[in-house]
Amino acid sequence: MSWAEVYPWEPPAAPVVRGVYGQVREAILSGALAPGARLPSSRDLAARLGVARASVVSAYEQLLAEGYAVGRPGSGTYVRADLSGVLDAPAAPTPAVAPAPGLPERAVRLAATPVPPPRPGERTFNTGRTLMDARAQAAWSRSARRAVRSLSAGDFGYADPAGDLALREAIAAYLRAARGVRCEADQVIVTTGAQHAQDIVARVLLSPGDAVWAEDPGYPASLRILEAVGAQITPVPVDADGLVVSEGRRLAPEARAAFVTPSHQYPLGMALSMARRLELLAWAREARAWVVEDDYASEFRYDGPPLTALQGLDGGQRVIYVGTLNKALFPGLRLGYLVAPSALVEPFRQARRMMDRQAPTLTQAMVLDFMQSGEFAAHIRRRRVAYGAQRDVLVRALTERLGHRVEVAQPDQGLHLVAYLKDGLGDQEAEALADANNVTVQAISRLYRGAAPRQGLLLGFSGFPVRAMAPGVARLARAIG
Ligand SMILES: Cc1ncc(COP(=O)(O)O)c(C=O)c1O
C-alpha cells in the first residue's frame, strides 16, 4: 500500500530533472512516503507533473544510485525499506508539551481526569470482556455478509439519527419481552453504547450546578460524564437493598436526576429492592427528577427469574432506560440504545445528530440480521449457561485456594464478582501484588467517592473460559495468599 497516489506532487521548476529528483527526495526524507512505499510509475508521474517521461526516468535513476529508492524488475520503483544509510541520525524525541496557558477550565479539568491504568485485555480477571463461541462467530460472519448485500444505494447516505427503524422495532420488541420495558420503536434511540446514551441524557437534561444523585460506590465512567457537564454530584450510599433513597432525599431532595444501576448495582452486584424502587419513583415524581436506569448487564442472570426494569414499573414517565449490545455481544461492537419518555425523544435525537450524526448503517444492519435470524436470542441463552458455569468455577476456586483471605459475594447476575478481603490487606496493595503476578483485579476502594467501608477486589469472569479460572486463581494466590 502506497500513499504516493495521494501525495500533492507539484509541477517542478527548471531544471526539470533536478526539480523532480528534489521533490521525490523531499517526500522520502520527510516521511510522507514511508520506507517500502511504491513510487508512481515514470509514465504516471510524468503525466501528473506535465513533464517528459525521460525527465522522471533520469530523476529516478539518480535516486536509485544514491540509495533512496530500489528497483524491482517487472514491479516498479520503491522507497528503500532501510534508509539508515542515507538518513541522518534520528532526531531527539520532542519533549512532552506542557499544557498551553489559558486553556479553558473545562479542558484543564478533562486533561486532569483520572484515567484507569491500562489493563492487558487478555489477562484473567479483566472486566469488560465477553466470549463469542464458534457458533456465534459463524453466525456473525453470515449476518455481516447478508448486511453488506442488503444495503442499496439509498443506504449509503445520512440516515435517521435515532437509528434504523427496523432495528429500533427489534430492540423495542426485545425489551418488552425480556425486560418488561414499556416502549414503542419511536421511543428507542440507537447509540454507540450505554456510555454514549448516558452522555446524551446528561447533555440534554443537566445544566452546570444541577444536583444529581450517583450511587456510591459507582461506575466511574458515568461519574466522568456528570463531571463533564458540571453537575453537582451527590454520592448516595448503597446497602443490601441497593441505593439508600432516604439518604438521597436527605442529602439532595431537589436533585434533577438519579443515575442508577437497579438490576445489578455496579460494582457490588445487589439488586434494588421493590420497596426501594417504589421509593425512588415516588421521589422522582415529587421532585420532577429523572431516573437514568443503566441496565448494562441485564441479559446475564443466573439464578431465578430476572427482575423487570424500573422503567416498566414507572410506565416510562420519569425513567430513561439505558441498555447496551456491547455486553450481550462484544464491547468493540459499539452499539447500544436508550428508551426515552415521548417528550424527550426529539431533544435526544437532535443531540445525537449534533454529536456524531447517527450510528453506522452497516453495523446496525448486521445486528438487525443477527436478531432477526434468531441468533441473538440463541447466543444470549448459550452465554447465560457458559458465564454461569464460569462464575461457579471461579467462586469455587477462590473459596478453596483463598478462602482464608477473601470472602466471595456470589452474584446472581452480571459479568463480574467482588471478593472482599479479610484481615487487613488493603485492596489497592492487593491489586498491585496481583498485577506483578500477571493477574488483573480491581480495588473496589477506587470506586468510592469517600472512604470505602470494606476492601475488596473486582474480578471479571465473562471473558475467560472455565479452564482459565484455576490458573488465574493460582496466580492470585501466589500474589496475596
Ligand atoms: C455500569 C456500566 N455502565 C455502562 C457501561 C458501558 O457500556 P458500553 O460499552 O455499552 O458503553 C459499563 C461497561 O463496563 C458498565 O459497567
Ligand as a Chemical Component Dictionary entry (heavy atoms), coordinates in Angstrom:
data_LIG
# 
_chem_comp.id                   LIG 
_chem_comp.type                 NON-POLYMER 
_chem_comp.pdbx_formal_charge   0 
_chem_comp.three_letter_code    LIG 
# 
loop_
_chem_comp_atom.comp_id 
_chem_comp_atom.atom_id 
_chem_comp_atom.alt_atom_id 
_chem_comp_atom.type_symbol 
_chem_comp_atom.charge 
_chem_comp_atom.model_Cartn_x 
_chem_comp_atom.model_Cartn_y 
_chem_comp_atom.model_Cartn_z 
_chem_comp_atom.pdbx_ordinal 
LIG C1 C1 C 0 -22.235 0.023  34.826 1  
LIG C2 C2 C 0 -21.841 0.174  33.400 2  
LIG N1 N1 N 0 -22.499 1.047  32.632 3  
LIG C3 C3 C 0 -22.159 1.255  31.355 4  
LIG C4 C4 C 0 -21.116 0.577  30.773 5  
LIG C5 C5 C 0 -20.690 0.956  29.359 6  
LIG O1 O1 O 0 -21.215 0.159  28.410 7  
LIG P1 P1 P 0 -20.961 0.436  26.868 8  
LIG O2 O2 O 0 -19.754 -0.381 26.493 9  
LIG O3 O3 O 0 -22.189 -0.027 26.187 10 
LIG O4 O4 O 0 -20.716 1.896  26.643 11 
LIG C6 C6 C 0 -20.409 -0.353 31.518 12 
LIG C7 C7 C 0 -19.270 -1.064 30.911 13 
LIG O5 O5 O 0 -18.487 -1.723 31.552 14 
LIG C8 C8 C 0 -20.781 -0.568 32.868 15 
LIG O6 O6 O 0 -20.102 -1.434 33.632 16 
# 
loop_
_chem_comp_bond.comp_id 
_chem_comp_bond.atom_id_1 
_chem_comp_bond.atom_id_2 
_chem_comp_bond.value_order 
_chem_comp_bond.pdbx_ordinal 
LIG C1 C2 SING 1  
LIG C2 N1 SING 2  
LIG C2 C8 DOUB 3  
LIG N1 C3 DOUB 4  
LIG C3 C4 SING 5  
LIG C4 C5 SING 6  
LIG C4 C6 DOUB 7  
LIG C5 O1 SING 8  
LIG O1 P1 SING 9  
LIG P1 O2 DOUB 10 
LIG P1 O3 SING 11 
LIG P1 O4 SING 12 
LIG C6 C7 SING 13 
LIG C6 C8 SING 14 
LIG C7 O5 DOUB 15 
LIG C8 O6 SING 16 
# 
